Amino acid sequence: MNEILYFRARDGHMSAANTNSKNIAAFRRAVWEHYRKHGRHDLPWRQTKDPYKILVSEVMLQQTRVPRVLEKYKSFLKKFPTVNKLARAPFSEVLKEWSGLGYNRRAKYLHEAAKKLSAKKKLSGADFESLPGVGPYTENAVRVFAFNESHVLIETNIRTAIIHSFFKRNNIIHDRVLKRYAEKVAQGLNPREWHWALMDYGAHLKRSGVRNNHKSAHYTKQSKFEGSLRQRRGGILRLLQIGPLSDIQIPPRLNLGGSKERVDEALKGLSKDGLIKKQNGRWRIA
C-alpha cells in the first residue's frame, strides 16, 4: 500500500510524494549494501552499549567532524571512564580535557548532565529526558544506540540520504516530512543497526559530492571561525586554564585583534553560560 505525503515546495504550493514500496525496498538495499561493504563498524562508540559513553560521543559529535572526535573521545573516557568520575571532577579539569573540540558550552552541559545521571543506580532511556544541553535528537540517539529503542533520528547525514533518494525536485522540506519518510523506511528494522547504516550511507553520499542539505528548512550555514566570537571565547578559556586574569590583562594576551568591546562581549557570554566567573577582580574558570 502506498502513502501520499505532502510537502510545501519553494514556490509555496503543496506537492505530493509517493512512498512507493518498490522505492523503499530499493533504498533499503542501497543503504544495507553500502553498510555491509563500507560501514564504519570500528567507530569506538559503536563498540559499546554503555549509555554514558554513547552520551559522550553524541555530545562531542554535535557540530564536530568524526575524525576530530575520535582522538578526543578516547582521551576523555580515559580521564573520565564513568559517569560518576565525570560528575565528581572539577569543571576546570573537564574543560581542559575538552579543549580542542570547540563549542565549550557542550562540556558544561555534559558535566551537569553527569551530575544528574550519577544519582541513578541503573540508567534507562527515560533518564536522558530533560538533561542540561540534551535536546530531543541527542536524547533519542542515546535511547536508540544504548537501548535499541525505536525512535527516528534526523541529522545531517540522514537528511542527505532521504532528500537524495526521495526528493529529487528543488524543494524546501521540513523535518516533520523527513521524519515521516524515515519512519516508513525504518519500519520493522533493528533501530540501532539501521541508523548506523543510514548515517554511513548519507556520509558516503556527501563524500561522493551530494550537497542537498540546503533543501532542509532547518539548514543554516556555519559562520567562519577566524575572527569570530567563537574564536575569542575559545582563546579566553585557554588563557584562563593557565590562571586567573583581569580585564586589562586579557586583550593583549589574546592577540586576536579587534576592539575591547568584542573581548568584553566574549567575557559576558562566557560568564552567562557559566563557563567563567569573576572573583576578586579577576576572571577564572567557573
FIDODREN-403267 format. One line per 10 residues: number of its first residue (from 1); their letters; for each residue x, y, z of N, C-alpha, C. Coordinates in Angstrom, 3 decimals. Example, Ala and Ser with C-alpha at 12.3 -4.5 7.8 and 13.67 -1.06 7.14 Angstrom:
! FIDODREN-403267
1 = as = 13.190:-5.690:7.800:12.300:-4.500:7.800:13.200:-3.300:7.800  12.850:-2.250:7.080:13.670:-1.060:7.140:12.900:0.030:7.870 .
***
This chain:
! FIDODREN-403267
1 = mneilyfrar = 0.849:-1.205:0.000:0.000:0.000:0.000:0.876:1.242:0.000  0.537:2.217:-0.832:1.299:3.448:-0.908:0.667:4.529:-0.047  1.494:5.409:0.470:1.013:6.536:1.273:1.436:7.814:0.585  0.520:8.748:0.432:0.850:10.034:-0.172:1.267:10.995:0.931  2.475:11.540:0.847:2.964:12.524:1.794:3.068:13.867:1.099  2.666:14.916:1.779:2.656:16.253:1.185:3.747:17.108:1.807  4.313:17.993:0.985:5.303:18.938:1.477:5.163:20.228:0.685  5.623:21.329:1.258:5.482:22.638:0.632:6.696:22.921:-0.247  6.460:23.151:-1.503:7.537:23.442:-2.435:8.038:24.866:-2.255  9.141:25.201:-2.917:9.742:26.527:-2.779:8.794:27.630:-3.239 .
11 = dghmsaantn = 7.934:27.320:-4.212:7.007:28.345:-4.715:5.779:28.508:-3.827  5.725:27.746:-2.722:4.622:27.896:-1.781:3.477:26.931:-2.001  3.446:26.242:-3.142:2.375:25.288:-3.406:2.669:23.955:-2.718  1.598:23.224:-2.439:1.756:21.912:-1.825:2.031:20.879:-2.910  3.077:20.072:-2.696:3.424:19.000:-3.625:3.259:17.664:-2.911  3.151:16.612:-3.682:2.955:15.287:-3.098:4.066:14.357:-3.539  4.431:13.449:-2.647:5.413:12.415:-2.978:4.847:11.073:-2.530  5.136:10.042:-3.287:4.547:8.733:-3.042:5.581:7.800:-2.423  5.248:7.228:-1.252:6.152:6.264:-0.623:5.918:4.888:-1.241  6.283:4.776:-2.499:6.125:3.520:-3.225:6.957:2.429:-2.569 .
21 = skniaafrra = 6.359:1.247:-2.364:7.045:0.157:-1.673:8.301:-0.289:-2.415  8.283:-0.203:-3.747:9.465:-0.568:-4.525:10.601:0.425:-4.284  10.241:1.699:-4.196:11.265:2.724:-3.924:11.883:2.525:-2.543  11.053:2.210:-1.576:11.545:1.973:-0.216:12.447:0.749:-0.181  12.056:-0.312:-0.863:12.869:-1.527:-0.898:14.219:-1.263:-1.550  14.217:-0.486:-2.645:15.469:-0.161:-3.332:16.368:0.700:-2.444  15.761:1.615:-1.714:16.513:2.482:-0.806:17.159:1.643:0.298  16.399:0.758:0.882:16.937:-0.105:1.932:18.108:-0.943:1.421  17.953:-1.509:0.219:19.030:-2.327:-0.345:20.306:-1.518:-0.514  20.164:-0.291:-1.009:21.345:0.561:-1.222:22.026:0.879:0.106 .
31 = vwehyrkhgr = 21.230:1.171:1.123:21.780:1.502:2.443:22.495:0.298:3.043  21.831:-0.859:3.029:22.423:-2.052:3.649:23.652:-2.534:2.888  23.630:-2.427:1.566:24.785:-2.874:0.778:26.009:-2.020:1.083  25.803:-0.704:1.161:26.929:0.170:1.497:27.435:-0.126:2.899  26.521:-0.323:3.818:26.909:-0.584:5.205:27.694:-1.884:5.320  27.261:-2.906:4.597:27.935:-4.195:4.649:29.363:-4.096:4.111  29.545:-3.324:3.050:30.860:-3.227:2.414:31.750:-2.142:3.020  31.139:-1.017:3.404:31.945:0.150:3.771:31.530:0.791:5.096  30.693:0.140:5.874:30.228:0.725:7.128:31.369:1.007:8.098  31.176:2.042:8.907:32.210:2.431:9.878:32.027:1.612:11.165 .
41 = hdlpwrqtkd = 32.220:0.301:11.020:31.954:-0.630:12.110:32.931:-0.485:13.276  34.088:0.130:13.009:35.118:0.208:14.044:35.058:1.481:14.879  34.068:2.334:14.658:33.942:3.531:15.492:33.774:3.101:16.953  34.555:3.663:17.883:34.553:3.157:19.260:33.201:3.256:19.955  32.401:4.257:19.621:31.087:4.379:20.269:30.090:3.381:19.685  30.487:2.643:18.646:29.657:1.553:18.146:30.069:0.208:18.752  31.087:0.254:19.588:31.565:-0.967:20.233:31.035:-1.090:21.665  30.130:-0.206:22.041:29.617:-0.191:23.412:28.118:0.055:23.423  27.469:-0.414:24.488:26.061:-0.095:24.736:25.923:0.694:26.033  27.057:1.153:26.552:27.070:1.956:27.780:26.453:3.321:27.468 .
51 = pykilvsevm = 25.307:3.651:28.066:24.633:4.909:27.727:25.479:6.145:28.039  26.317:6.082:29.077:27.186:7.216:29.389:28.180:7.457:28.254  28.829:6.399:27.787:29.825:6.542:26.724:29.177:6.998:25.421  27.972:6.531:25.171:27.260:6.963:23.966:26.841:8.424:24.092  26.434:8.843:25.289:26.115:10.260:25.504:27.338:11.128:25.230  28.497:10.723:25.732:29.731:11.479:25.492:29.973:11.620:23.994  29.843:10.535:23.252:30.089:10.593:21.807:29.086:11.499:21.106  27.816:11.420:21.498:26.789:12.224:20.840:26.983:13.713:21.098  27.364:14.065:22.326:27.606:15.478:22.633:28.831:15.974:21.874  29.876:15.152:21.799:31.083:15.542:21.061:30.808:15.697:19.571 .
61 = lqqtrvprvl = 29.949:14.857:19.024:29.687:14.861:17.586:28.783:16.009:17.151  28.211:16.747:18.095:27.422:17.918:17.740:28.343:18.972:17.126  28.169:19.253:15.841:28.915:20.300:15.131:30.423:20.035:15.053  30.834:18.786:15.218:32.253:18.433:15.126:32.388:17.167:14.289  33.353:17.151:13.393:33.540:16.017:12.483:34.099:14.800:13.205  33.782:13.634:12.653:34.174:12.359:13.267:35.680:12.248:13.499  36.552:12.547:12.510:37.998:12.373:12.749:38.510:13.165:13.950  37.951:14.361:14.148:38.385:15.186:15.276:37.881:14.623:16.600  36.699:14.034:16.569:36.107:13.478:17.791:36.836:12.213:18.230  37.294:11.406:17.273:37.885:10.105:17.599:38.974:10.200:18.659 .
71 = ekyksflkkf = 39.912:11.099:18.459:41.026:11.221:19.402:40.551:11.722:20.761  39.675:12.724:20.750:39.199:13.314:22.000:38.322:12.342:22.784  37.528:11.572:22.083:36.630:10.612:22.728:37.429:9.621:23.572  38.499:9.105:23.001:39.316:8.118:23.710:39.998:8.738:24.923  40.578:9.920:24.763:41.295:10.545:25.874:40.333:10.999:26.964  39.137:11.468:26.567:38.133:11.918:27.533:37.682:10.766:28.403  37.417:9.613:27.786:36.949:8.452:28.547:38.070:7.820:29.363  39.303:8.014:28.950:40.417:7.547:29.767:40.497:8.372:31.051  40.214:9.671:30.928:40.236:10.563:32.087:38.971:10.403:32.939  37.827:10.242:32.282:36.534:10.124:32.975:35.814:8.869:32.466 .
81 = ptvnklarap = 36.226:7.689:32.915:35.700:6.431:32.365:34.255:6.120:32.747  33.737:6.772:33.784:32.363:6.513:34.208:31.649:7.833:34.444  30.331:7.743:34.488:29.537:8.948:34.720:29.824:9.526:36.103  30.121:8.665:37.075:30.433:9.144:38.419:31.765:9.891:38.461  32.746:9.393:37.710:34.043:10.081:37.635:33.887:11.476:37.055  33.101:11.575:36.002:32.879:12.883:35.379:32.109:13.800:36.318  31.101:13.282:36.984:30.286:14.094:37.886:31.107:14.676:39.028  32.088:13.909:39.531:32.882:14.354:40.682:34.059:15.245:40.292  34.381:15.309:39.005:35.555:16.066:38.573:35.285:17.565:38.612  36.293:18.386:38.959:36.142:19.846:38.851:35.921:20.232:37.392 .
91 = fsevlkewsg = 35.106:21.245:37.185:34.816:21.645:35.808:36.068:22.078:35.064  37.030:22.655:35.767:38.274:23.086:35.114:38.989:21.902:34.455  38.927:20.726:35.089:39.555:19.532:34.512:38.772:19.047:33.297  37.447:19.122:33.390:36.601:18.715:32.269:36.870:19.610:31.064  36.934:20.901:31.303:37.167:21.864:30.226:38.551:21.674:29.608  39.529:21.376:30.432:40.890:21.148:29.927:40.919:19.930:29.009  40.206:18.879:29.384:40.168:17.665:28.560:39.365:17.892:27.281  38.391:18.793:27.354:37.541:19.108:26.200:38.268:19.995:25.189  39.272:20.707:25.614:39.960:21.702:24.797:40.322:21.140:23.421  39.965:21.894:22.379:40.228:21.471:21.013:38.983:21.060:20.259 .
101 = lgynrrakyl = 37.897:20.777:21.006:36.648:20.386:20.359:35.767:21.593:20.034  35.985:22.717:20.721:35.169:23.894:20.480:33.781:23.781:21.094  33.001:24.863:20.927:31.649:24.912:21.498:31.681:24.411:22.939  32.420:25.142:23.780:32.722:24.664:25.135:31.507:24.571:26.051  30.402:25.180:25.653:29.181:25.012:26.448:28.788:23.539:26.527  29.147:22.791:25.486:28.819:21.366:25.485:29.492:20.651:26.655  30.726:21.050:26.965:31.429:20.441:28.100:30.711:20.751:29.401  30.233:21.980:29.522:29.494:22.388:30.723:28.207:21.577:30.858  27.475:21.473:29.762:26.217:20.726:29.794:26.459:19.248:30.103  27.492:18.674:29.500:27.802:17.262:29.732:28.159:17.024:31.192 .
111 = heaakklsak = 28.914:17.955:31.770:29.290:17.853:33.186:28.050:17.922:34.071  27.144:18.845:33.755:25.912:18.984:34.542:25.009:17.762:34.367  24.959:17.233:33.147:24.158:16.036:32.904:24.701:14.854:33.698  26.025:14.742:33.760:26.653:13.645:34.511:26.281:13.709:35.985  26.210:14.912:36.536:25.836:15.063:37.942:24.427:14.534:38.195  23.516:14.791:37.262:22.149:14.298:37.417:22.086:12.777:37.233  22.818:12.269:36.252:22.786:10.834:35.964:23.470:10.013:37.050  24.456:10.602:37.716:25.220:9.857:38.727:24.358:9.480:39.936  23.218:10.147:40.084:22.324:9.835:41.200:21.498:8.575:40.931  21.524:8.086:39.693:20.741:6.905:39.321:21.531:5.623:39.581 .
121 = kklsgadfes = 20.870:4.610:40.086:21.535:3.322:40.323:21.793:2.599:39.006  20.801:2.615:38.119:20.938:1.988:36.812:20.241:2.870:35.785  20.952:3.188:34.709:20.417:4.122:33.723:19.432:3.442:32.781  18.366:4.170:32.473:17.395:3.729:31.477:17.220:4.844:30.454  16.544:4.547:29.371:16.343:5.555:28.340:15.633:6.785:28.857  14.670:6.599:29.745:13.893:7.725:30.275:14.745:8.688:31.087  15.893:8.229:31.597:16.756:9.092:32.411:17.409:10.205:31.600  17.350:10.119:30.271:18.006:11.106:29.432:17.058:12.209:28.976  15.846:12.199:29.497:14.890:13.267:29.218:15.254:14.514:30.019  15.192:15.659:29.374:15.336:16.967:30.026:16.663:17.153:30.752 .
131 = lpgvgpyten = 17.720:16.572:30.247:19.048:16.804:30.817:19.621:18.113:30.263  20.501:18.779:31.003:21.094:20.025:30.506:21.814:19.815:29.183  21.438:20.625:28.181:22.101:20.566:26.889:21.771:19.355:26.045  20.856:18.506:26.520:20.479:17.307:25.776:19.110:17.543:25.146  19.113:17.848:23.856:17.877:18.085:23.140:17.239:16.791:22.676  16.118:16.887:21.952:15.397:15.687:21.511:16.252:14.744:20.679  17.101:15.289:19.779:17.912:14.392:18.949:18.898:13.600:19.812  19.650:14.289:20.663:20.665:13.606:21.474:20.015:12.593:22.403  18.898:12.971:23.009:18.183:12.028:23.884:17.795:10.769:23.124  17.188:10.952:21.942:16.744:9.800:21.168:17.914:8.980:20.630 .
141 = avrvfafnes = 19.030:9.646:20.316:20.209:8.925:19.841:20.735:7.990:20.925  20.775:8.464:22.166:21.212:7.606:23.274:20.243:6.441:23.439  18.969:6.725:23.326:17.966:5.678:23.522:18.021:4.632:22.402  18.349:5.079:21.192:18.481:4.138:20.080:19.752:3.307:20.207  20.896:3.989:20.395:22.179:3.292:20.326:22.540:2.543:21.613  22.050:3.007:22.743:22.339:2.310:24.002:21.292:1.249:24.322  20.018:1.547:24.035:18.936:0.664:24.457:18.162:0.043:23.281  18.543:0.417:22.054:17.902:-0.098:20.840:16.404:0.193:20.811  16.018:1.348:21.361:14.616:1.751:21.331:14.251:2.273:19.938  12.980:2.163:19.606:12.514:2.542:18.263:12.167:4.027:18.197 .
151 = hvlietnirt = 13.187:4.854:18.020:12.993:6.277:17.783:13.566:6.608:16.409  13.044:7.642:15.790:13.543:8.068:14.485:14.495:9.239:14.673  15.687:9.134:14.110:16.696:10.178:14.225:16.802:10.948:12.911  16.840:12.264:13.012:17.060:13.120:11.848:18.274:13.995:12.118  19.350:13.773:11.379:20.541:14.613:11.469:21.080:14.808:10.058  22.223:15.472:9.921:22.666:15.934:8.607:22.875:14.811:7.601  23.473:13.695:8.005:23.706:12.595:7.063:22.406:11.905:6.679  21.513:11.756:7.641:20.219:11.133:7.356:19.392:12.030:6.448  19.439:13.347:6.683:18.761:14.277:5.779:19.283:14.104:4.357  20.615:14.049:4.220:21.216:13.903:2.889:20.695:12.660:2.194 .
161 = aiihsffkrn = 20.652:11.522:2.904:20.229:10.257:2.306:18.767:10.294:1.872  17.884:10.794:2.732:16.453:10.778:2.428:16.111:11.790:1.342  16.678:12.992:1.440:16.411:14.010:0.413:16.900:13.523:-0.953  18.096:12.940:-0.980:18.674:12.471:-2.243:17.820:11.364:-2.867  17.256:10.517:-2.050:16.536:9.356:-2.570:15.067:9.616:-2.863  14.445:10.554:-2.143:13.006:10.740:-2.287:12.577:12.138:-2.725  13.502:13.098:-2.735:13.141:14.468:-3.077:14.099:15.004:-4.142  13.911:14.561:-5.371:14.796:14.971:-6.456:14.547:16.419:-6.880  13.320:16.863:-6.728:12.990:18.236:-7.129:13.582:19.235:-6.139  13.674:20.477:-6.558:14.279:21.525:-5.733:13.233:22.117:-4.795 .
171 = niihdrvlkr = 13.021:21.458:-3.659:12.012:21.886:-2.689:12.659:22.184:-1.342  11.959:22.958:-0.534:12.339:23.145:0.863:11.510:22.159:1.684  12.167:21.324:2.445:11.499:20.225:3.128:11.679:20.353:4.628  10.606:20.234:5.355:10.640:20.333:6.813:10.964:18.965:7.409  11.604:18.982:8.582:11.975:17.729:9.242:10.766:16.865:9.563  9.615:17.459:9.783:8.435:16.642:10.095:8.064:15.752:8.901  8.351:16.238:7.680:8.117:15.428:6.487:9.183:14.344:6.386  10.446:14.731:6.579:11.540:13.760:6.539:11.335:12.677:7.588  10.815:13.065:8.751:10.599:12.099:9.817:9.575:11.045:9.399  8.549:11.464:8.679:7.534:10.505:8.234:8.134:9.529:7.229 .
181 = yaekvaqgln = 9.017:10.006:6.368:9.732:9.108:5.449:10.643:8.173:6.237  11.371:8.747:7.202:12.297:7.945:7.998:11.557:6.851:8.756  10.381:7.168:9.287:9.571:6.172:9.989:9.132:5.059:9.034  8.759:5.461:7.814:8.282:4.498:6.824:9.381:3.521:6.424  10.574:4.052:6.137:11.654:3.181:5.651:12.257:2.344:6.779  12.100:2.794:8.043:12.695:2.072:9.179:11.767:1.010:9.761  10.545:0.971:9.277:9.536:0.078:9.857:9.996:-1.381:9.823  10.025:-2.017:10.996:10.382:-3.413:11.099:11.871:-3.705:11.152  12.703:-2.666:11.127:14.155:-2.849:11.121:14.743:-2.641:12.517  15.932:-3.201:12.740:16.636:-3.010:14.007:17.036:-1.539:14.127 .
191 = prewhwalmd = 16.536:-0.807:15.109:16.791:0.639:15.174:18.271:1.006:15.216  19.029:0.301:16.037:20.453:0.627:16.195:21.216:0.423:14.884  21.098:-0.760:14.325:21.836:-1.083:13.099:21.382:-0.219:11.926  20.067:0.004:11.816:19.553:0.774:10.695:20.062:2.209:10.730  20.089:2.822:11.884:20.549:4.209:11.958:22.054:4.319:11.716  22.814:3.342:12.177:24.237:3.332:11.839:24.405:3.278:10.321  23.672:2.355:9.691:23.784:2.171:8.249:23.338:3.414:7.495  22.237:4.016:7.942:21.688:5.185:7.261:22.630:6.383:7.365  23.224:6.573:8.541:24.196:7.660:8.705:25.418:7.452:7.803  25.892:6.209:7.748:27.056:5.914:6.915:26.741:6.125:5.439 .
201 = ygahlkrsgv = 25.542:5.779:5.035:25.142:5.969:3.634:25.080:7.457:3.299  24.504:8.253:4.207:24.455:9.702:3.990:25.839:10.311:3.923  26.748:9.867:4.802:28.124:10.351:4.786:28.807:9.984:3.471  28.521:8.779:2.967:29.060:8.331:1.673:28.566:9.228:0.544  27.288:9.560:0.554:26.743:10.442:-0.478:27.429:11.803:-0.460  27.679:12.321:0.737:28.358:13.614:0.850:29.758:13.541:0.255  30.486:12.478:0.591:31.837:12.307:0.046:31.806:12.162:-1.475  30.680:11.673:-1.995:30.530:11.484:-3.443:30.117:12.773:-4.146  29.921:13.838:-3.382:29.591:15.130:-3.986:28.158:15.566:-3.855  27.314:14.771:-3.186:25.911:15.162:-2.999:25.840:16.290:-1.979 .
211 = rnnhksahyt = 25.247:17.391:-2.368:25.079:18.549:-1.489:23.619:18.996:-1.563  22.831:18.561:-0.612:21.402:18.886:-0.691:20.802:19.356:0.626  21.611:19.518:1.667:21.043:19.933:2.956:20.451:21.338:2.915  20.813:22.108:1.873:20.210:23.432:1.735:18.709:23.333:1.439  18.250:22.153:1.038:16.815:21.958:0.818:16.047:21.824:2.128  16.770:21.556:3.218:16.113:21.407:4.513:15.695:22.762:5.057  14.495:22.818:5.609:14.010:24.049:6.228:14.833:24.415:7.451  15.646:23.480:7.945:16.425:23.687:9.162:17.900:23.971:8.860  18.215:24.135:7.574:19.613:24.326:7.185:20.101:25.722:7.563  21.255:25.790:8.200:21.924:27.063:8.469:23.402:26.890:8.145 .
221 = kqskfegslr = 23.959:27.850:7.456:25.366:27.790:7.087:26.212:28.219:8.271  27.201:27.401:8.607:28.058:27.713:9.752:28.922:28.928:9.445  28.987:29.839:10.405:29.791:31.045:10.211:31.281:30.721:10.275  32.082:31.609:9.686:33.528:31.414:9.701:34.063:31.512:11.128  35.048:30.678:11.424:35.634:30.671:12.769:36.647:31.799:12.941  37.449:32.054:11.905:38.504:33.062:12.000:37.902:34.442:12.246  38.324:35.074:13.340:37.843:36.410:13.683:36.474:36.426:14.334  35.916:35.267:14.609:34.562:35.184:15.156:34.557:35.304:16.671  33.360:35.478:17.210:33.184:35.496:18.657:33.559:34.143:19.248  33.272:33.058:18.523:33.642:31.719:18.994:35.159:31.613:19.192 .
231 = qrrggilrll = 35.925:32.209:18.271:37.380:32.155:18.380:37.859:32.897:19.628  37.251:34.045:19.897:37.639:34.808:21.091:37.273:34.058:22.368  36.104:33.478:22.379:35.679:32.706:23.552:36.642:31.561:23.832  37.006:30.831:22.787:37.935:29.721:22.954:39.299:30.183:23.419  39.754:31.310:22.857:41.053:31.855:23.255:41.071:32.279:24.716  39.994:32.893:25.168:39.896:33.324:26.567:39.929:32.118:27.505  39.194:31.068:27.168:39.173:29.876:28.010:40.551:29.225:28.095  41.284:29.219:26.988:42.638:28.646:27.022:43.555:29.470:27.923  43.408:30.785:27.891:44.205:31.653:28.759:43.888:31.398:30.232  42.611:31.277:30.535:42.196:31.130:31.930:42.498:29.749:32.493 .
241 = qigplsdiqi = 42.733:28.786:31.618:43.159:27.470:32.100:44.563:27.539:32.692  45.334:28.524:32.273:46.682:28.731:32.825:46.602:29.416:34.183  45.648:30.355:34.303:45.482:31.064:35.567:44.546:32.245:35.426  44.056:32.809:36.560:43.124:33.937:36.532:43.763:35.181:35.917  42.935:35.994:35.245:43.403:37.226:34.606:42.362:38.324:34.785  42.834:39.562:34.800:41.939:40.704:34.909:41.461:41.144:33.526  40.516:42.087:33.511:40.005:42.616:32.240:41.125:43.240:31.412  42.054:43.898:32.067:43.143:44.580:31.361:44.143:43.572:30.791  44.355:42.478:31.485:45.367:41.514:31.066:44.942:40.652:29.880  43.645:40.463:29.709:43.182:39.502:28.703:43.393:39.963:27.257 .
251 = pprlnlggsk = 42.961:41.190:26.851:43.069:41.567:25.430:44.465:41.437:24.823  45.537:41.965:25.472:46.853:41.830:24.840:47.347:40.389:24.751  46.970:39.562:25.704:47.399:38.166:25.674:46.569:37.338:24.691  45.369:37.802:24.437:44.511:37.086:23.497:45.072:37.185:22.080  45.580:38.359:21.747:46.296:38.555:20.484:45.471:38.145:19.261  44.201:38.547:19.262:43.336:38.244:18.128:42.856:39.502:17.425  43.351:40.642:17.849:42.913:41.883:17.231:41.495:42.236:17.642  40.945:43.266:17.034:39.583:43.668:17.354:39.521:44.571:18.563  38.341:45.064:18.848:38.151:46.042:19.899:38.004:45.387:21.265  38.193:46.218:22.299:37.984:45.750:23.666:36.524:45.334:23.855 .
261 = ervdealkgl = 35.625:45.990:23.115:34.206:45.667:23.226:33.926:44.220:22.807  34.657:43.745:21.780:34.466:42.359:21.350:34.946:41.378:22.417  36.038:41.733:23.084:36.536:40.888:24.170:35.547:40.898:25.329  35.026:42.091:25.647:34.039:42.196:26.722:32.785:41.385:26.398  32.392:41.396:25.120:31.233:40.615:24.686:31.471:39.129:24.913  32.674:38.671:24.600:33.014:37.259:24.802:33.022:36.912:26.286  33.584:37.788:27.109:33.626:37.555:28.549:32.217:37.487:29.135  31.377:38.394:28.682:30.000:38.425:29.175:29.267:37.138:28.809  29.454:36.674:27.573:28.794:35.454:27.130:29.289:34.224:27.879  30.602:34.145:28.080:31.179:33.018:28.815:30.683:32.980:30.254 .
271 = skdglikkqn = 30.563:34.173:30.847:30.069:34.263:32.218:28.602:33.844:32.295  27.807:34.307:31.339:26.383:33.972:31.301:26.179:32.473:31.138  27.067:31.831:30.368:26.967:30.388:30.136:27.510:29.566:31.296  28.050:30.243:32.309:28.561:29.533:33.481:29.917:28.917:33.283  30.645:29.352:32.252:31.963:28.791:31.970:33.069:29.493:32.747  32.889:30.780:33.014:33.877:31.540:33.783:33.156:32.376:34.838  33.919:32.833:35.823:33.358:33.721:36.837:34.426:34.716:37.270  33.971:35.848:37.785:34.892:36.887:38.233:34.998:36.840:39.755  36.232:36.807:40.246:36.475:36.687:41.669:37.661:37.579:42.027  37.431:38.504:42.961:38.486:39.436:43.366:39.082:40.193:42.183 .
281 = grwria = 38.196:40.603:41.261:38.642:41.420:40.130:39.331:40.661:39.016  39.328:39.324:39.071:39.996:38.539:38.045:39.078:37.423:37.561  39.173:37.153:36.266:38.378:36.104:35.661:39.053:34.747:35.855  38.262:33.718:36.130:38.778:32.362:36.280:37.742:31.373:35.762  38.176:30.143:35.503:37.241:29.089:35.103:36.243:28.856:36.232  34.981:28.721:35.869:33.931:28.570:36.907:34.146:27.275:37.683 .
***
